[in-house]
């Protein structure tokens, strides 16, 4: 059932119609036995069937295998809505959210008329009210507070409703009210679907770092976030607070918690964060060593390797070592030649050494690639 649903979501997100890029499809589902892929592709051979129709077909197959599969029901709701079958879409939405209130459809907060029809059929659908609120909150076209209060009137212990209320008050710069709403959310049982980043960001912005730290520590303790990303988040909070040694400690834990060979991109993100803190401490040598460790694993994807050399160039530039910075930026460009910012920063370093012709060449290339900052440099 899970395999069928994953393939349904593939079609729903890509919107592909037959014929489609089979190589991309085959690569995406390399873990699925060929005979299963052949079976359902044969069942989808109707030439004019679009992505949503295919998604509906596959979600139906998933439900045959598991009749109480909320995400499959949500996919069917979206598929029916896309095909103009509003009544069926409403029914599937209600079934899905009754089974699992936390289940999310594909950007359901954008489907205002569908949500209003859900409410007309079931006035107690607090999820529909919450999604309407989220839509208005994200679009900023009108206040979502009336929808949020209706959500919480129906379900006072709905933690995500209190988080939405906190976000709404935060946008209105009502700090005390936002704090109260977030604290109410945090007093309730949490799950992995909650958007705790908004609460954490609010407390970091208000310089209430102890509350931001408490949120992340709770996420880690309750398994609501991967510990490596949790350590990285703690590192960023302490960095914002100015406690750079504690930031380094957590960024180091985040980096060491990953297997570089298995997760090179995430390791690069964590190492980049760690190197940035070393730069703030003027420990440029340690920043370079941190980035060089990633290069020790080969082969790396060329774009990732280019990013690492670009980061190293930035460290050398901050150190005032333009020659080393130029060497790193040139290496980055050799690996990925069409990134505007690389040509721009290389041009700036060349100017420091009064190599104006070379600098102009890279500024012009950056302009060709869309850099407005480089255009100003060319004019000056």
Secondary structure, DSSP 8 states (H G I E B T S, - for coil): -HHHHHHHHHHHHH---SS--HHHHHHHTTTS-HHHHHHHHHHT--TT--HHHHHHHHHHHHHHH-TT-HHHHHHHHHHHHHTT-HHHHHHHHHHHHHH-TT---SSGGG-HHHHHHHHHH-TT-HHHHHHHHHHHHHHTSS--HHHHHHHHHH-TT-HHHHHHHHHHHHHTT-HHHHHHHHHHHHTS---TTS-HHHHHHHHHHTT-HHHHHHHHHHHHHTTSS-HHHHHHHHHHHHHHHT-HHHHHHHHHHHHHTS-TTT-HHHHHHHHHHHHHHHHHTT-HHHHHHHHHHHHTSSS--HHHHHHHHHHHHHHHHHHT-HHHHHHHHHHHHHHSTT-HHHHHHHHHHHHHTT-HHHHHHHHHHHHHTT-HHHHHHHH-
